[in-house]
Amino acid sequence: MDQKGYRRGSFQSATSDEDMLEIAGASLDFSVADDDPPLDREMGGFSSYNGGGMNGTSTMMDFLEEPLPGVGTYEDFNTIDWVREKSRDRDRHREITNRSKESTWALLHSISDAFSGWLLMLLIGLLAGSLAGLIDISAHWMTDLKEGVCLAGFWFNHEHCCWKSNTTFTDRDKCPEWKSWSQLILGHGEGAFAYILNYFMYVIWALMFSLLAVLLVKGFAPYACGSGIPEIKTILSGFIIRGYLGKWTLVIKTITLVLAVSSGLSLGKEGPLVHVACCCGNILCHLFTKYRKNEAKRREVLSAAAAAGVSVAFGAPIGGVLFSLEEVSYYFPLKTLWRSFFAALVAAFTLRSINPFGNSRLVLFYVEFHMPWHLLELVPFILLGIFGGLWGAFFIRSNIAWCRRRKTTRLGKYPVLEVLVVTAITGLLAFPNEYTRMSTSELISELFNDCGVLDSSKLCEYLDDFNSTKGDDLPDRAAGPGVYTAMWQLALALIMKVFITIFTFGMKVPSGLFIPSMAVGAIAGRLLGVAVEQLAFYHHEWPIFSGWCSQGADCITPGLYAMVGAAACLGGVTRMTVSLVVIMFELTGGLEYIVPLMAAAMTSKWVADAVGREGIYDAHIRLNGYPFLEAKEEFSHKTRAMDVMRPRKSGTPLTVLTQDSMSVQDVEHIVSSTTYSGYPVVVSQSSQRLVGFVLRRDLIISIENARKKQDGIVSTSIICFTDYCPPLPPSSPSVLKLRSILDLSPFTVTDETPMEIVVDIFRKLGLRQCLVTHNGKLLGIITKKDVLKHIAQMANQDPESILFN
């Protein structure tokens, strides 16, 4: 995305990370460069262009043979032309193939060009996996730092610190090498004052981490906030946001993600890891010419990078590929599928080699269940799906309402204060409850866990009135005091997570939504699982239990309910289905639990869709006004192209250029007096027969370069967009040939074309604009923004309010 831009007559970088405004929860100024020709907008990025180029004295340039630097590139906040980009790549590939037959060197170049895509995937996988391992290790250590420090080495987290201790298995977390802050400062860890001191240190560390995170984001890379997935979806659809996938964003996002997760805020690192992986992909694209110079090819790489990001986030390579295909990618050819699979494989292998959790697993909450589920358990699984759908719809509405309030009130002007207040409230509420004090990943791991003989968790404190001869396969037992205590604490944790996550997601720190959503569902699932387990234990003679759950049998697995609940809530928020089930399946390693997961995921999606059609990422795309044309929605209105095109039939005529009768001065006047991003070229003003379409950026760069480097180009020189120009008097100045920048095959529709066909064309071909004709004569133009505005208008929304807020 870090290509050169062209602003105010100078050929410089359009923007940098430092110039960017925040995306999530803030406003973006999209008026600098228009994606379409607005009819009544003030002059944007080219307002000072007056056409006054310099006459050069260098040799003649043939603009048909030698492409100019900058021609064919795009400005910031513009949409790429997918058709043109793919055409350019085909031409490049055809040329390389033809040259490969001429010499051995050209053949080697052809082979290296074909291999470069796989090499790029290898590099992305290695870098993404390495960064994910670094983030996991750092976040684990800094999370434990809030509660104490290891005397054997301050760089050890609590678990690693106690590995070499001689303590018993049940006291493995109370080794002498690990000291809480009260033990370190007061010399003892018991009593009210020690508790208050630990409480104080926990909150202070959380505030320090979150303050440092928000200051780094605000000062160095505003694009590093949020999860990044809504913006990545928009970028993959063809939109350009320069700096969003740049090196500064990568560095700051990696550092602040560790700080934000360690602060104890109700957020996760899985979503931002997709952003981190896409940053890696974008930066590494600059090593290869065919990806550096082609925006469509680069987006194929970013799709694969997104798959690698989910692969390292969940330890689910196949789930990552399906996530990229189902959720974020706009254009996903078969070749990208293979390369995504390879990138996800390399990333997962790299993370496994680092082994960040010391358990030979890629995630902290990997579990394995051994007991089969019964058909009657589908009823509570579907109930969890209903809960997940309702929670997802409630969260989306509440979070969008809060983010809109943040954007439209003074709240958005104080991001640092907002982060500190939410962190303080989270820390104060979290510390007294051991299930909210621990990291969310550890909480999910605890909830997924199937109680065994050696488990010392409160969730496993059952009344042991049995003879343990079966190893880990324990029968259903009566709940002890510890289980009831844990149930109350989990119920309080559920209430806290449900509400605090609404205010956390969208703040000016990196914040993922996967882990908090899974935590809400896992808590609800564990509560339901224990309730069903106790019901089966005390009433095993009931008809619903008598056939399959006899006394002393191990029938109910509460951890499985937690896993199904986690999938249901995550599906309700994101509306993922296939990729969600595969990710959860890869987390657990059990094929037999796919049906419960599928039932919960589908129920969750149906319930959530009944309340509101948009997932959280689509809702944030609409909130921020990105020009994203959703491929999943149907357009069912009976409007025609003439109803949407600009200008209307009774309006001001469309601004056009003629193919061979306008001077440089005439064209410069049109460019300086309008803000359109492109101009149709016609045979003449009288005939209005369409010849082609030329982009404003290409036009300005070509004229400026011609004035500097081509002899005889003056204001009265005729511009010719055809191969053969009309004869001119001998005294006339040189003709400027711009045939090379003219698109001779712009997409056209007739004025009677139904809009549902036009919308399909824009979706499936990724068009920027489409010209409207009648009997071959040019009538108007329809741009991507026009289509979005029309869809909003048909849905009874204000068309201006949804674009570029």
N, C-alpha and C positions, 0 to 999 in steps of 0.2 A: 504493500500500500504506500510505501515511501517513494513514490515516483515524483518526478519534477512537475511542478505546476507552473501556471503562467498567470501572473497577476499584475495589473496596472502597467502593462506594457513592458515588463521586465521578465526575463526567463529565469525564475528562481523557484525554490521550494514553496509550494502554496502555503503550507502550515507545518508546524512542528509540534512535538508533544507539549512544549511549553505554551504554545498559543492556543491549545485546545480548551474548550469549555467542557464541563462535566456532562456526561450523557445521562446516566440513570438518576432520575429524580431532579434533574435540573433542566435548563432550557438551552437549546442549541440555536445558533444563528445560522439558518440555512439560506439567508438572503444573499450571501456572498456570490454564490455561483448557482445558476438555475439549471435544473435538469431538463426543463422544457421551456418553450417560448411563452412566458407569461405576457398577457396583452397590455396590462396596465400596472406594471411594477416599476419602481425607481431603478435607476442604473445601479448594478451591483459591482462585481469585481473588476469590470473593465470601464468604470466610469471616467477614468482619466485618459482613456485611449482616444487620441485625436487623429490618428493616422499619419502623424508627422514623422515618418521614418526618415532615415538618412540615405542619401544617394551614395552608393559605393562605386568604386572604380575597379573592382576585381573582374575576373573573367566571367564570361557568360555561364550561367548554371542551367542545366536542363532539368526542370522540375518534374519531368516525366520519368527520368531515370534514377535520380538520387533523392531518396527520402530525407526530409528535413528532421533535425532533432526536435522532439516534442510533438510532431504531427502524429495523430493517432492515439495520443494519451488523453487522460481525463482529468478534470479538475476535482477538487475536494467537494464532497457532498453531491456528486453526480452519479448517475447510473451508467454502467458500462453497456456497450452494444454487443450482446452475446453473439449475434449473427456475424458481425464484422470480425470479432476476435477469433471465432472458430474458423472463419474463412481465411484469415491471415495465418493461422496455425497450419491449415491444410496446405496453403501455398508454400509455407516454409518447409514443411515435411516433404512436399513434392519436389522442391528444389534440391533438398539434401539427398533424396533418393535418386534423382537423375544424375547428380554429381558423383554419387558413390560408384557409378560405373566407369568413371573417367580415370581414376587413379587410386592407388592403395591408400594414400593419405585421406582422400575423400571417403573411402570405404570405412577407415578407422573412425573418422569423424561421424559417419552415419551410425556406426555401432555404439560409440560413446553417447551420441544423442539419444538412442533408444534405451541405453542402460541408465541414463542420468536420472530418470524418474524413480527407479528402484534404489539407486544410491541416495537420492534425496529422502526417500521413505526410511531408509536405514538410519540416516543422520537424525531425522525427526524422532524416530523411536528411541534412539540412544539418548538424545538430549532431553526429551520429555520424561523418559524413565528416570534419568539421573536427577532432574529437578524435582520430580515427584518424591523420590527417595529422600532428597535433602529436606524437602518440606515436611515429610512425615516425621523424620528423625528430630528436626528442630521443633516442630509443634508439640511432639510428645514430651520433649525435655522442658520446654518453656511452660507447658501446661502444669507439669509437676512442680515447677519452680515456684508457683503461687503458694504451694503448701509446705515446701521445705527444700532442703539442699542435701546433696550427697557429700559426706566428708572424704570418701575415698577418691573423689574427683568431681568437681562441680558440674562437669559436662555429662555426667550420668543421670538419666532419669530414674524415677523411683524403682521401676522394675529391674533395670540393668544394674542399679546400685546393689540390689539385694541378691543378685545371682550367685555371688561367691560366698554369701553368708552361710553360717552353720546353723541357722535357725530351723525349726521344724517346718513341715509343709503348711500346717495351719497358721503359723506365725510368720509366713514368708514375707508379708508386707510390713513387718515390724522389726526389721533387722537393725542392729546398732549403727550401721554405717549411714543410715538415712535419718536425718534429724528434721523435725518440724521447726518452724520459726520460733515457737515458744520454747522448745527444748534448746535451741541454739542461743536464744537471748536470755531466757530466765533460768535455764538449767533443768527444767521439768516441763512435762506436757499435760499435767493434770490440773484441774481446778478451773474456776470461772475466769480468772485473769488470763490464764494460758489460752482458753477458748477465745476470749475477746481479742487477744493479740493475734492469734491465727486468723481470726475473722478479719481483723484490720489489715493484716499483711495480704490476705487473699484479695480484698477489694483494691488495695493500693497497687498491687502488681497488675491486676486487671485494668485499672485506669491508666497505668503507665503504658501498657502494651497497646491499648486502644488509642490513646493520645498520640503515641509515636506513629501508629498506622495511619490515622486520619491526617496528621501533619505531612507525612511523606506523600500520601496520595494528593493532597491539596497543593503541595508545593512543587512536586516533580512530575507527576503523571496522573492528572485528573481522570484519565480513561481507565485507571486501574481499579476503580470502585465497582461495586456490584458483582454479579455473577459473570457477565459478559456474554451469556448465551443469546439474549435477544439481539444484541448488536452483531454477533457472529452470524446469526440467521439472516440478518439484513445484509451483511457484507457478502455472504454466500449467495444471496439472491441477485447480486450485481451492484450493490450500492458501495460507494467509496467513502470511507472515513479515515483520512490519513492520520497516522500516528496511533490508531487504535491497536494495531498489531506491531508497533515499533519496539525498538530495543529498550527505551526507557520504560515503556509500559510493562515489558517483560520483567525487567529488573525490580521495579517497584512493586509489581503485583506479587512476585515471588516472595519478597521480604515482608510486605504488609499482610499477605495471606497467612503467613506463620504467626504474625503478631495478632491478627484478628481472631484466628482460631484459638490461640493461647489465652486470649483475654477472657474466654468463657462466654462470649456472646452466642446467642442462639443462631448460629450459622455453620455452614460446612465448607470444606475445601474442594468438594468434588466438581461443582459447577465452574468455579474459577480455574480448576486444573485444565478444563477444556480451553479456556481463554489462554492460559499459559502455553499449552501445546500448540494452539493456532499461532501465537506469537513466534514460537520456535519455527513453525512451518513457514511463516511469512519471511522471517529473517533469513532462513536458509535458502529460500527461493532466489535470493540475490546472488547466490553462487552459480546459478545456472541460467544461461541467457534465455532459453525458451520459456522459462517460468518468470524471469524478471521482466520480460517485455510483453507478456501476454496475460491480461487480467483474467481471462476465462480459464487458462491453464493453471494459473495460480489458485483459483478457487477450487479446482480439483484437488490440489495439494492440501488446501485448508480443510476440505471435507475429510481427507485421510488423517490430518492432524487432530481433528475433533474426535475421531475414533480412537486415536492413540491416547487422547486426554481421558476419555471415559475408561479405557483399558487400564490405565494406571490408577485411576480414582477408585475403581471397584475391583480391580484384579479380574476384569471380565473382557477379554479381547473380542470375543464374538459379540457380546452385548454392546461393546463400543462401536463396532461396525454397524450393527443394526440401529443404534442410537443415532449415528450420523445419517444413516439412510432415512430413518423414520422422522426424526425430530428437527435436525438443523440444515440438512443439505437441500439445495434447490435444484442442482443439476448433478446427477450421480450415475455416470455411465458405468458399464461393466468393468472397464479397465480401472476405474477409481475404486470399485468394490475390491478387486484383488489387491490393489496397492494399500487400501485402508486396512485390509486384513494383515498384510505384511507389516505395516507400521505399528498396528496394535500388538502384533506378536512380538516385535522387537522391543517395544516399550515395556510390555509385561515381563519379558525375559530380563531386561535391564533392571527393572524394579525388583524382580525375584533375586537377581544376583546381589543387589545391595542389601536385601533382607532387612528392611527398616524396623520391623517389629520383633525380630529375633525369633519368630515362630515358623519360619519357612513359608509364610503365607503373604499374599499381596495386600491384604486388608486386615484390620484389627478385629473385625467381627465375623471372621470365617467360622462356620459351624457345620457339624455333621449330625444329622438325625438318623436313628436306626429303626425306629418303630413306624410301621405303616399307619396311614390314616384310614378312617372308616367313612363309608359313603354318607352316613348321617351327619358327619362333621362338616359337610358342605353347607349346612344351614348356618352355623356360626361363622364360617368363612365368608358366606354371602353377606351376613350382617356386618362383618368387618368391611366388606366392599362398600356397603351402603354408607357406613360411617366415614370411610375414606373419601367417597364422592361428596358427601355433605361438608366434610371438613375442607376439602379442596376448594369447593365453590365459595364457602364462607371466607376462607383465607384470601382467595383471589379478589373478591369484592372488597374486603376490608383493607388489604394491602394497597390495592389500586386507589381506593378512596384516600388513604393516608398519604400515598406518594403524590397524588394530585394536590392534596392540601400542602404538601411540602413544596411543590412547584409554584403554587399560586399565592402563597402567603409568605410572611417574613421568616417563617421557619427555615426555608431553604437557604437563607442568607447566613445561617449559623450552623454549618455542618459539624464543626468541632464540638460545639456545645451539645448538639444533639447526640453525637456519639458518646460523649462523656456521661450525659444524663442516662442514656439507655444502658451503658455499661455499669454505672453505679447501681441502678435499679436491679439489673440482672445479677450483679455480684451480691448485693444485699439479700435478694430473695433466694439465690442459689446455694449459698454456703450452709445454711442450717439443714438442708436436705441433701443427704449423701448422694442421691440419684441425680440431682441437678449440679452438685459440686463437681462430680467427675466430668471428664470430657464427654461430649455427646457420642463419639464413636465407642468409648468404653461402656457407656450406658447401653447402647444398642447391642454390644457384645454380651453384656450381662443379661439383657432381656432375651436374646436369641438362645442363650445357653440352656442345654438340657441337663437338669440336675443329676449329678453322679454321686458316688460314695464319698469322694474326697472334696466335694464342693462345700465351701464354708460361707457362702453368701446367705444373706437373710432370706432371699427368695427360695433357698433350698433347705430352710429349717423346718422340716416336717417332723412329725412324731414318729420316731423309729421303733415301731412295734412289729418288726419282721426279722427274719433270719436271712442276712445278706449272703446269698450263695451264688448270685447271678452276675457278679461283677457290676457293670454300670447300668444294667437293665433293672431298674428299681420299680416295684409295683406302685400304683397310686396309693398315696397315704393321706392321712389327715393332716391338715395344715397346722403348724405350730405357731407360737406367739410371734416368731420372727417373720413368718410369711404374712401374718395379718398386719404387722407393723410396716412391712415393705409395701403392702397393698395401699395403705393410707398414704405413705410417702410417694408412691407412684401416682396415685390419684392427684395429689397436690402438684407433683411434677408435670402431669399432663395439663392441668389448668394453666400453669405458668408457661409451658412451652407453646400452648395454643395461642396465647395472647401476646407474649413477648416477641414471638417470631414475626408477627404482623408489623411491628414497629422497627424490627432489626433489618429485614430484607429491604434493600434500596438505600441504605445509608452510605456515606462516603468512605466505606471500607470494603475490601473484597468480601463478598458474602454469597455463599452458595445456599441452595434451598433443598438439596437432596437429603442431607443428613438430618436437619431439623424436621422435615416431613416424615422421614423414616422413623425418627424418634417418637413423634406423636403417635404414629400407627403402631409402633412396637410396644409402647406403653399400653395403649388401648387393647392390643392383641394379648399381651401377657395378662392383663387384668381379666379379660374374658376367658383366656385359657385356664387360669387358676380357678375361676368360678365354675367352668364346665367340669374341670377335674374334681373339685370338691363335690359337685352335684352328682357325678358318677360314683364317687366313693361312698357317699352317704345314702344314695338312692340307686344302688346298682340293680335292685330288683325291678325298677321301672321298666316298662316295655321298650322304651327307646334305648336302654342300656343293656337289658338282660341278654340280648342275642350276641353281643360282642364284647361286653365289658364286665366280666365276672369279678367277684371280690378277689383281691390279691393279684390282679393282672395289671400290666402297664399299658393302659389304653390311651390316655390323653397326654400329649406333649405340649405343655404351655409355650415352650420356645418356638414351636411351629406356628402357633397362633400369633406370636409376636412377629414372626417373619411375614406371615400373610398380611397382618395389619400394616406393617411397614410398606409392603408393596401396594396395598390399597390406598394408603394416604399419599404416597409418592405419585401413584397413577392419577389420583384425584386432582392433584395440583398441576402436574405436567401434561396429563392426558396421554402419556406413553402407554403402549400396550405390549406389543411383541418384544421390543427391546427391553422393557421393564421386566417381563417374565424371564427372559434369557439372562439378564444381569443378576436377578435374584437366584436363579438356578445355578449360575456359575459361583455365586457366593456360598451356596450351601453344598454344592457337589452332589445333590440328590435328584435323580430323574423322576422319582415317584411323586415328588411334591409339585410337579408342573401343573397338574390339574387344579389343586387348590389355589395356586398363584394365578392361573388363568381366570378362574371363576371370580376371584377377588378383583383382579385388574379390570375385567370387562364390566363387572357390576359397578365398580368405582367410576369408570368412564361414563357409563350410561347415566348414572345418577347425577354426576357432575355436569354432563352435557344437557341434562334436563333443566338444570338450574341456570347455567350459563355456558355458551358454546366455546368460549376462549380458554385456553390454558394460560398459565401464569406468564409464559414467555411471549405469547401472542398479545396478551393484555398489555404488557410493558412496551411492546413494539408500537401498539396503537396509542398508548399514553404519550410516548415520546415522539410520535408522528413520523416514524420512519416510513419511507415509500416501499413497503413490503406487500406484495400481492399474494395473498394466501391461496395456495393451490388446492386446499381441502374444501373450500366453500363453493357452493354452486351459485351461479348468477341466473335468476329465473325471471327477470323483468323483460317486458316486451318493448324495449327501446331500440332505436337505430343509431347508426354512426352519426347521422346528421344532427341528432339531438345532443351529442356530446362534443362534437368537433368544435374547434375554435378557428376562425371566428364563425359565429352563426351566419346563416344565409343573409340576414338583414344587417349584419354588423360590418365593421371596418374590414376592407379587403386584407387578405393575408399578405404579409411582407415577403416578397420574393426577389430573387436575382435572375437576370436573364443570361442565356448561355454565351452570348458573344457581343452584346451591345452596351455593356456598362463599363465605365471607366474606373480606375482605382479610386478616384475621388468619390464617385458615386457609392461604391461599395463601402469605403471608409465612413461615409456619412451614415449609411444604414447601420453599420456596426456600432458607431458611437452614439446613435440616437435610439437604439433598442437594446433590450437585454436578452433577446432570444439566444438559445444555445445552438441553433442551427437554422438554416434557410433553405427552402426548396428552390431549385433552379428550373426555370421554364424556358421555352423557346423564345417567347417575347411577351411583353406586357399585354398585347392584344389577344394572342392565341391562348395563353395559359396552359399550353401542353407541357406536361411534366417531363423533365429531362433527368433530374436526380436530386440529391440532397447533400449539402455541404455543412460541416460543423463550424461553428463560430471560432472555436479555438484553432482549428486547422487553418482557417481563412486568415486570421490575424497573424499567426506565425509565418505563413507563406508570404504574405504581403510585406511584412517587416524584413524577412530574409531577402526577398527579391530587391527591395529598395537598397539594402546594404551591399548585396553581392552580385547583382545583375545589372549590367550596363543598360542605360536608356530607359529605365523604369521611372516614370514620373506620374504626377497626379492625373494627367490626361491619358495615360496608357490604357488601352482597352484590355479587360480581363476576359480570357477565352476559356470556357470550361469544356470545349470539345477538342477532338484531335485535329480538325481542320478549321482554321479561322478564316473569316471572310477577308477578301483582299482589301487593303487600305492604301490611301495615297502615299507616295514615296516620302513625303515630309512628315508623316505620322510617327509618333514615338513607338518604341518597341512594344510588342504585345506580351502580356504576362499570361503564360499558359498554366492553368491550374487544374488540368484534367486529372492529375494524379490524386487530388484530394476529394474528388467528386464521387459520391456513391451513386452509381448508375442503376442500382437495383434496390431502391428503398421499398419497404413494404407498403402496399397500397390496398385500400378497400374502397368499395363504392359507398355512396352516401346511404344506400338502402340496406347495407349489411347489418344484420341483427347484432346488438351489443354483446349478446352471450358468445357469439363467434369471435368478436373483437377481443373480449376479455380472455377467451381461451388462447387466442394468438399471443397476447401479451404474456400470459402465464407460461405457455409451453415453449415460446421462442425467446423469452426474455427481452422483448423489444424496449427501446427507449421511446420511440415515437412511431406513428403510423400515419401516412398521408391519405386523405380522403379525396376521391375523384368522382366525376360524373361525366360519362361519355368521354373519358380520357382527359378531361380538363380538371385542373387542380381546384378544389373547393376549400379545403381546410386541413387541419392537423389534429391528431389525438395523441396525447402524451400519456405516460404512465401515471402522472399526477392527475390528469383529467379522468382516467379510469378509476383511480382511487376515490376521487371526489364524487364521481357519479355513483359508485357503489355505496358510499356513505350517505349520499342524498337519497338513494332508493331505500336505505335502511332508516330513513327519518332522522338522520344525524346532520349536524351542521357540517357541511363539507370543508369549510375553512378551519374548523376547530380541531380536526384530526390530523392535519398535515403540519409537520415541523413546528410543534409547540415548543 
